[in-house]
Amino acid sequence: MGWSSSSCTNLFPASASSHLLAVTDVSQLLKSPRLLFRSQKQKQCTPRVLAYYGLQKPPYKLDALEPYMSQRTLEMHWGEHHRGYLEGLNKQLAKSDILYGYTLDELVKATYNHGNPLPEFNNAAQVWNHDFFWESMQPGGGNMPILGLLGQIEKDFGSFTNFKEKFIEAALTLFGSGWVWLVVKRNEKRLEVVKTTNAFSPLVWNDIPLVCLDMWEHAYYLDYKNDKAEYVNAFMNHLVSWNAVLGRLARAQIFVNLGEPNVPVA
């Protein structure tokens, strides 16, 4: 999110400016006698531009996850559903400047409103969740996590196999639409698998997300029909980016002391 504005004197009352669109038609305002002299002195003036959130691209080409997630799915899921949430959010925010200036993380938390979500919450959370989801995958993903991430998983789940089974079970037992996450629990100082319904994100409970899997039907139907198990296994075995998770864990450890991972003694 960002904004830009010209350095020229502002001819527009605050209520006339838009947070979403550039103001380009000044003909009516310049007919005012009060503004005539000023407009004559100021022939050229770059219109003021204000913007909310832009559509963030996945960090790979739309066909890069094939055959496990098709280009057709990315075009529909990212290009239509994700874009729709973003455009809906920007339209809501354009109606009032009360929420202007938040980062997207902050906007999700603010619109959650202590458990009484504001109208903007659903779109804000869906935009954040989808951005995070795309960045949770990579071409040639899956396999085993490495370094301290593997050690932390083994410490908190007993083994990587236990974690993987718990994550898959959470995905397959999620009722309706939602998300499955690996998070850092700040208070418990450990990793945990959690699932959320609809647009809800662990951000609102002050957890630190490390990876997420979209379990809305539009995420998998074109490629897997109703076979959710095949979709979830494809994510875990071929798509999840442990490199991204490792970086997120390193940042999380700035705020949460997770203790020393279990290290086998030779």
Secondary structure, 3 states (H helix, E strand, C coil): CCEECCCCCCCCCHHHCCCCCCCCCCHHHHCCHHHHHHHHHCCCCCCCEECCCCCCCCCCCCCCCCCCCCHHHHHHHHHHHHHHHHHHHHHHHCCCCCCCCCCHHHHHHHHHHHHCCCCCHHHHHHHHHHHHHHCCECCCCCCCCCHHHHHHHHHHHCCHHHHHHHHHHHHHCCCCCEEEEEEEECCCCEEEEEEEECCCCHHHHCCEEEEEEECCHHHCHHHHCCCHHHHHHHHHHHHECHHHHHHHHHHHCCCCCCCCCCCCCC
